[in-house]
Amino acid sequence: MAKVRKYQSKEIPPAKAEEPLFPYLPVKKPVAVADFTYRKLKKISDLVPFTQSDWAHMLHLSERTLQRYAKNNSSFEGIYTDRILLLQEMIKSGLETFTDADTFYKWLKKEKSILGQMFNFESLYSDRGIQEIINQINRIQYGVYT
């Protein structure tokens, strides 16, 4: 009869799936929403010839409430700050695209057809309208008119 040999078996570790490390890009610093005062809005409003009435309508505030913000240099609530920041982005893009603030203001006041829909200054009273105007300004910058 043959001799039985005992072999030592090495324990095999369980297989692990490993993913390569992904170099995450740094995130932009979030905007301080809690401390957005009227003074900051004033700096933005000085760039374009919007009236206080225009700002009140765009922010869905009464003119009197906006005057109180101005008098006390109060901080805006988050919903108003979001709208102001969106308008600031639109103003920045508009001033980069058009020759001056008056030309940009006249363009905003004029009715325009964007992808089959009519937009005018009253479009700035909604986030969607502001975003559509920003998109149209970007199209103008790239020479893609609709």
Secondary structure, 3 states (H helix, E strand, C coil): CCCCCCCCCCCCCCCCCCCCCCCCCCCCCCCCCCCCEHHHHHHHHCCCCCCHHHHHHHHCCCHHHHHHHHHHCCECCHHHHHHHHHHHHHHHHHHHHCCCHHHHHHHHHCCEEECCEEECHHHHHCHHHHHHHHHHHHHHHHCCCC
